[in-house]
Amino acid sequence: YGAINWDQKGISLENIPNSHPFKPAFDAIAIIKGDIDDLFQERIQAEKSLKESEEKYRNILESIEESYYEVDLAGNFTFFNDSLCRIHGYPKDELMGMNYRQYTDKEYAKKLYQTFNKVYTTGKPNKIFDYELLRKDGAKRHMDVSVSLMKDSKGQPIGFRGIGRDVTERKLAEEEKQRLQTQLQQAQKMEAIGTLAGGVAHDLNNVLSGIVSYPDLLLMQLSEDSPLRKLILTIQKSGEKAAAIVQDLLTLARRGVAVTEVVSLNDIISDYLK
């Protein structure tokens, strides 16, 4: 009656006549076995393609400078690339499962929670938001990060994913630029004040020249016991004090020369009390 062989290569029918009572069953088994073999081959090919795709995907993630991350709904790392490890300063085994509260302060932890909660509630990705992280060595890094919601095959939220970029150097450059601009504005204000002070001092010098110099001429014409001598001396000293103030204005305007001298506090107080 012939024979039926079933092995890894398939089913072969040898010398089975069409009149054999089980010939239709054998033919059906052979067809089913062929279909099963095709399914296995398709599955093997699909698994191979999936593995190649995953390998390609992983190679791309590891080659980019930006950090890639995936976290669960509680904010714990479930997947990330090597760039994220370098930015955070943690080895992979320590970073895996770490919660965002462990590498941010309270202010930025709150900001992260609000951002992720908004993405979870609306389902809309957040393209860019910035926050400050604390590395393992205690250094601070500024990050620009995107975040989008991950869902399972049933459409249920299972976590978040996104890409981050270290913008610390850019932040420092912006802060330095702002500091220099502030210094420039302060210098411009001081220059304007100096110009104004110089103009005022110049006008005052013209007025004070007579008050300072004329008393000497008047004193030369008065006797030692003249009652006017004391009044004229007071006018002269007041003019000299005013001239000293003008000198200070000229110094402020960078048009005068600062004079440094030793003075007696007793003399200054006595002159003031007279």
C-alpha positions in Angstrom: 0.0 0.0 0.0 3.0 2.3 0.0 4.4 4.5 2.8 4.1 8.1 4.3 7.2 9.8 5.6 7.0 12.9 7.9 10.2 14.5 8.9 11.7 18.0 9.2 11.8 18.3 5.4 8.1 17.8 5.1 5.7 14.9 4.1 6.5 12.6 1.2 4.1 9.9 -0.1 5.7 6.9 -1.6 3.9 4.4 -3.8 0.5 5.2 -2.4 -2.1 4.5 -5.1 -5.1 6.7 -5.5 -7.3 3.8 -4.6 -5.8 3.7 -1.1 -8.6 4.4 1.4 -6.6 7.0 3.3 -5.1 8.7 0.3 -7.4 11.8 0.7 -6.4 12.0 4.4 -2.7 11.7 3.5 -3.0 14.5 0.9 -4.8 16.7 3.5 -2.0 16.1 6.1 0.6 16.9 3.5 -1.1 20.2 2.7 -1.5 21.1 6.4 2.2 20.2 7.0 3.2 22.5 4.1 1.1 25.3 5.5 2.7 24.8 9.0 6.2 24.8 7.5 5.4 28.1 5.6 4.1 29.7 8.8 7.3 28.6 10.7 9.4 30.1 7.9 7.5 33.3 8.0 7.9 33.5 11.8 11.6 32.8 11.6 11.9 35.5 8.9 9.8 38.0 11.0 11.9 37.3 14.1 15.1 37.8 12.1 13.8 41.1 10.6 12.7 42.2 14.1 16.1 41.4 15.5 17.8 43.3 12.7 15.5 46.3 13.2 16.1 46.3 16.9 19.8 46.1 16.4 19.7 49.0 13.9 17.5 51.0 16.2 19.9 50.4 19.1 22.9 51.4 17.1 21.3 54.6 16.0 20.4 55.5 19.6 24.0 54.8 20.8 25.6 56.8 18.1 23.7 60.1 18.7 25.0 62.8 21.1 21.5 63.5 22.4 20.2 61.4 25.3 17.3 59.1 24.7 15.2 57.8 27.6 12.1 55.8 28.5 10.4 55.9 31.9 7.4 54.3 33.4 4.4 56.3 34.6 6.1 56.8 38.0 9.1 58.4 36.4 11.5 55.5 36.8 14.1 54.9 34.0 13.3 51.7 32.0 15.5 52.3 29.0 18.1 54.8 27.9 21.2 55.2 25.7 24.9 55.7 26.7 24.6 59.5 26.2 22.2 59.7 29.1 24.7 57.8 31.3 27.5 60.2 30.3 25.3 63.3 31.0 24.1 62.0 34.4 27.5 60.6 35.4 26.0 57.3 36.5 26.8 53.8 35.2 24.0 52.0 33.5 23.2 49.6 36.3 22.8 52.5 38.8 20.8 54.6 36.5 18.3 51.9 35.6 15.1 52.2 37.7 16.2 55.6 39.1 13.4 58.1 39.8 13.5 61.7 38.6 13.4 62.9 42.2 16.8 61.4 42.8 18.6 63.6 40.3 16.7 66.9 40.6 16.0 69.3 43.4 12.4 70.0 44.7 11.8 72.9 42.4 12.7 71.0 39.2 11.1 67.8 40.4 7.8 69.7 40.7 8.4 71.1 37.2 9.0 67.6 35.8 5.9 66.2 37.4 3.7 69.0 36.0 5.1 68.6 32.5 4.7 64.8 32.5 1.3 65.0 34.0 0.2 67.5 31.3 1.4 65.1 28.6 -0.4 62.2 30.3 -3.7 64.1 30.6 -3.7 65.6 27.1 -1.9 62.9 25.3 0.0 65.7 23.4 3.8 65.6 23.4 5.8 68.5 24.9 8.4 69.4 22.4 10.9 71.3 24.6 11.2 72.1 28.3 14.3 72.9 30.3 15.3 71.6 33.7 18.4 71.3 35.8 19.8 67.9 36.9 22.3 66.9 39.5 25.1 64.6 38.4 26.5 61.8 40.6 29.5 64.0 41.3 27.3 66.9 42.4 27.8 69.1 39.3 24.7 70.7 37.8 23.8 70.4 34.1 21.1 72.2 32.2 18.9 70.1 29.9 16.5 70.8 27.1 14.1 67.7 26.9 11.2 66.5 24.9 8.6 64.1 26.2 5.8 62.1 24.6 3.4 59.4 25.9 4.0 55.7 25.3 1.0 53.4 24.9 0.6 49.6 24.7 -1.2 47.7 21.9 -4.5 48.4 23.6 -3.9 52.2 23.7 -3.3 52.3 27.4 -0.6 54.7 28.7 2.5 52.8 30.0 5.1 55.5 30.3 7.0 58.3 28.6 9.8 58.7 26.1 11.9 61.6 24.8 15.2 63.1 23.8 17.4 65.4 25.9 20.2 67.7 25.0 22.9 69.1 27.4 22.7 72.9 27.0 24.9 73.7 29.9 27.6 75.5 27.9 25.0 77.5 26.0 23.4 78.5 29.4 26.8 79.6 30.8 27.5 81.6 27.6 24.1 83.4 27.9 24.7 84.2 31.5 28.2 85.6 30.7 26.7 87.6 27.9 24.1 89.0 30.2 26.7 89.9 32.8 28.8 91.7 30.2 25.8 93.6 29.0 25.0 94.7 32.5 28.6 95.9 33.0 28.4 97.8 29.8 25.2 99.5 30.7 26.6 100.4 34.1 29.7 101.8 32.5 27.6 103.9 30.1 25.6 105.2 33.0 28.8 106.2 34.9 30.1 107.8 31.7 26.9 109.9 31.4 27.1 110.9 35.1 30.8 111.8 34.7 30.0 114.0 31.7 27.3 115.8 33.6 29.5 116.2 36.7 32.3 117.5 34.6 30.1 120.2 33.0 28.7 121.2 36.5 32.2 121.4 37.9 33.5 123.5 35.1 30.7 126.1 35.6 31.2 126.1 39.4 34.9 126.7 39.0 34.2 129.9 37.1 31.9 131.0 39.9 34.3 130.1 42.7 37.4 131.6 41.2 36.3 135.0 42.5 35.2 133.7 45.9 38.5 132.0 46.5 40.9 134.6 45.2 39.3 138.0 46.1 39.4 137.5 49.9 43.2 137.6 49.8 43.1 140.9 48.1 40.6 142.3 50.7 42.6 140.9 53.6 45.7 142.7 52.3 43.8 146.0 52.7 42.4 145.4 56.1 44.1 145.9 59.4 44.8 143.0 61.8 42.1 144.1 64.2 39.4 144.8 61.6 36.1 143.2 62.5 35.6 142.3 58.8 38.7 140.1 58.7 36.9 137.1 60.4 34.0 137.3 58.0 36.2 137.4 54.9 38.2 134.4 56.2 35.0 132.5 56.7 34.0 133.3 53.1 37.4 132.2 51.9 37.3 128.9 53.7 33.8 128.2 52.4 35.0 128.9 48.9 37.9 126.5 49.4 35.6 123.8 50.6 33.4 124.4 47.6 36.5 124.1 45.4 37.3 120.8 47.0 33.8 119.5 46.2 34.3 120.7 42.6 37.6 118.7 42.5 35.7 115.6 43.6 33.2 116.2 40.8 36.1 116.5 38.3 37.6 113.3 39.7 34.2 111.5 39.2 34.2 112.9 35.6 37.8 111.6 35.2 38.9 115.1 34.4 40.6 115.8 37.7 43.5 114.4 39.6 42.8 112.9 43.0 45.0 114.3 45.8 45.8 112.0 48.7 46.9 113.6 51.9 47.0 113.0 55.7 44.4 115.0 57.6 43.5 115.5 61.2 40.0 114.5 62.2 40.2 117.0 65.1 40.9 119.8 62.7 38.0 118.8 60.4 35.6 118.6 63.4 36.8 121.9 64.8 36.4 123.6 61.4 32.9 122.2 61.2 31.9 123.4 64.6 33.1 127.0 64.1 
